Amino acid sequence: MGPRTQLVLAAACFSTAGAAIKWTNFSAWQVAAVRALVALVAILALIPEARSRWSWRVALVGVAYAAAGLLFVFANKLTTAANTVFLQATNPLFVVALAPWLLRERVRGADLAFMGVLAAGLALLFVGGRRHFATAPDPFVGNVLAAGSALAWAFTVTGYRWLARRGVDHGPIAAAAACGNLLVFLVCLPGALPLTTGRATDWLIVVYLGVFQLGLAYLFLSRAITRVPALEASLFLLVEPVLSPVWAWLAHGETPGPLAVVGGAVILTATALKAWTDNQMVAA
């Protein structure tokens, strides 16, 4: 299987999170805890490098990963899957803001323009993303949590780049994902108990989330990311925010409002153009 196919499959696996999380009757605490435990086992089983590359740096990045994953689950329980994934897609806004402080990377004028466009998309999502559904009972709070997940994911991505500077393989990155899932499980377990009330369907869904939506997706991603140019990788991974609202619409009838759709389109278009212009600069 080629690396580009693996990236598309990784994005497709990631994209099913919102619809699947909404399908289970488990609480957000229960979904987050069991999903994280299953994902931890899956990542350690599928990616051998994740078992032996643990360090304090890996743990630090794991904390950011845990925060992003926890907030993502809670956001999906409160707002639409489209809003959650579009808001999380604003994470480059925070990456650009964090890079000078954490990685000593210079911010260019084009980066500031990119931040402005993403901020506009973020505002449109908050203004136009308040439609209530049975699967999105409190969209405003859910949107705030999704934005928090984007910030935490920006710390995670920045941390991945920090780890990559210190090694030549993806072992520490996979280890950080494993560490993050362990932290989510430990934090959420008290709020998840008792787990005996779940239906068989609920258990199947959270096992799917752990094994396929996270575990298998990280296997595809870790194997492909070093074999595909950065521009292509970022564009292939945009399959996730494109497909996520489709699954939620098919499974739950969720339809984002017009302003939310415009905001999501602004964010995805800006991200694609930023990836393309960065690639052109590197090529030059």
N, C-alpha and C positions, 0 to 999 in steps of 0.2 A: 504494500500500500504506500503510495507516494505521500510526501510530507504535506502537500497542499490539501489532499483528501483528508489527511488526519486533522488539519486545522479546521476544515469545514465540519468534520464530525465532532471535534471538540466544541466548537461554537454551537452546533445543533444540540449536543448534550446539555451544555450550559443553559440554553434557551428554554428548556422544559421546566426549569425550577419554579417559576411563578405559577403556572397552571397546576403543577403537581402539588405544591405547598397548599394551594387553595382547595385542592380536592380532598385532603385529609381532614378528619374531624379532630385530630390532635391539636392541642394548643401550640402556640408559637414556641414555648419553652420545650415542649415534648418533641416537636419537629426538629428544632435546632439541636437538641441533645442527641437524639437517636441518629439523625442524619450525620452529625459530626462523628459519632462513634463508628458507624458503618463506613464512612469515608476514610477515617483514620486507618481502619483495618484494610480497606481496599487499596489505599495509597501505599501502605507498607508492603502489601502482598504484590502489587502490580509494578511498583517502582523500587527495586532493591536499593538504589542509591539513597533513598529517603530514610533508610534504617540506620545509617552509620555516619551521617554528616551533621549531627546535632552539635550546637555550640551556643554560647550566650548570644551571639549575633543572630543565629537562626531563631532562637527563642524570642528575641526582640521583634523580629519581623513577624513571627508567629502571633504575637499579641495584636499587631495591627490586622493581620489576616482574621483573627478570631473576632475582633470588633466588627470588621466588614461583614463577615458571614452571619453573625448574630443579628445585626441591624437589618441585613437583607431579608432574613426570614420574618422578622417582626413587621417590616415594611410591607411585605407581600400579603400578610394577614390583614392589613388595614387599608391599603390603597390598591389601585389596579396594577396588574403585572406590567403594563406598558409604562406607567409612571415610574414604577420601581426601576425598571431596566434603563429607561431613558435618563432618569436622574443619576443612576450609578454611572452612566456613560459620560457624565460631566467630570469624572475623576481627573482627566487631563488638566482641567482648570486648576485643580489643587496641586497636581504634580508640577506644573509650571511654577506655581507659587512656592512650592517646597524645595525644588531643586537647587536654587541658589543657597539656601540655608543648610541643607542636609548633604548635598553632593558637590557644592561649590561650582555649580554649572551656571554659566552666564545666561541671563534672559535677554532675548533680542526683541526688537520692536514688533516683529511678526508674532512673537509669542504673546505679547501684550494684546495685540489685535485679536488673536485666537481666544485669549481669556475673555475679552469683551463679548465676542460672539457667543461663547459658551454661557456666559453670565446671562445674556439675553434669552437664550434657550431655556436656562434654568428658571428665569422669571416667568416665561410663558407657561412652563409646566406647573408652577405654583398657582398662577392666576387661572389657568384653564383646566387644571387637573383635579377638580373637586367633585366629580360625578360620583354619586353613591350607588353602590351595587351591594347585593347580599354578600359578595366576596370582597367588597371594599367598603366596610362600614364607617371608617374614619379616615378619609383620604388626606386631610390636612396633616394629621399626626403621622400618617404613613409616609407622606411626601417628605416631612422633616427627617424621619428615620432613614429614608432612602438617600437623602442628601448627606446625612451622617455616614451612611455606608460608603458613599462615594469618597468622602474625605478619608475614611479609614482605608479604603482600597488604594487611594493615592499614596498613603503612607506605605502600604504593602508593595505597590509597584516600585516606589522609590527604594524601598528596602531590598527588593529583588535585584535592582540595578546595583545597589551597594554590595550585595552578596556576590553578584556576577563579577565585580571588579576584583574579587579576592580569590576567584577560582576559575576553572576552565570547563566545568561541566554543570549540569543542572541539578546535581545532588543536593546542595544546600537549599535550593529553591523548593524542591520536592519535600525536603525535610521541614522547611518552614510551613508548608501547607499541612503536613502531618502534625506538627507542633500546634498550629492554630486550631485544628480540629480537636485535638486533645483538650486544649484550653476551653473551647466552646462546650464540649461535653461536661467538663468538670464544673464550669460556671452554671450551666443550665440544668444539671441533674437535680438539684434540690427543688427547683420549680417544676420539673417534669414529673415528679412522683405524685401519685402512683401511675404506673404505665399499664396496669392490667385492664383498664377500661376501653382500650382501643379495639376497633374492629379488625378483622383479617385484612381488609382493604387498606386500612390506615398503616398497618405494618408493612404491607407490600409496597406502598408508596414511599415510606421513609427509607426502606431498604433500596428501592430504585434510586432515590435521591442520593444516597451515600455511595452506591456501587457505580451507577452509570452517570448520573448528572454531575457528580464530583470526581469520583475515583477514575472512571474510564476517561472522562474528559481530560483530567490532568495527565493521564498516561499518553493520550494523543498529543496534547499540547507540549509536554516535556520532550517527546521524541521528535516533534516537527519544528519547534521554534528555532532551533539552532541551524536548520537546513533550508530556511526560507528567508529571503530578504525582509527587513523590518517593515517596509511598505506593504508588501504582499501579505505578511502575517497580520498586520493591523486591519487591512481591508477584509481578509477572510474572516477575522473574528467579529466583524460588524454583522455577520450572519446572526449572532445571538440577539442583539436588540431588534433586528428585523423580524425574526421568527417568534420571539417571546410574546408579543401582543397577539399574534395569529393563534398560537396555542390557547391563550386565555380566552380569545373570542370563540374559538371552536368548542372549548370545554365548558366555559362559564357564561358566554354571552357578553363579556366585558368589551365595551367600545369606548376608547378614550375620546374626550371632547376635541373639537376642532383646534383650539389653541394648544392643547397638549400634543396633538399630532404635528402641528407646525413647530412647536418647541423641540419635539423629538427629531423632526427632519432637519432643523437647524443644527442640532448637536451632532447628528450623524454626518451631515454634509461637511460641517466644519472639521470634524475629526478626520474624515477621508482626505479633504484638501490639505490639512496640516501634514498628514502622513506623506502625501505626494510631494509637497513643497520641501519637506525635510529630506526626502529621498533625492530630489533634484539637487539640493545643496551639497549632499554627500557625494553625488556623482560628479558634480562640478569640481 
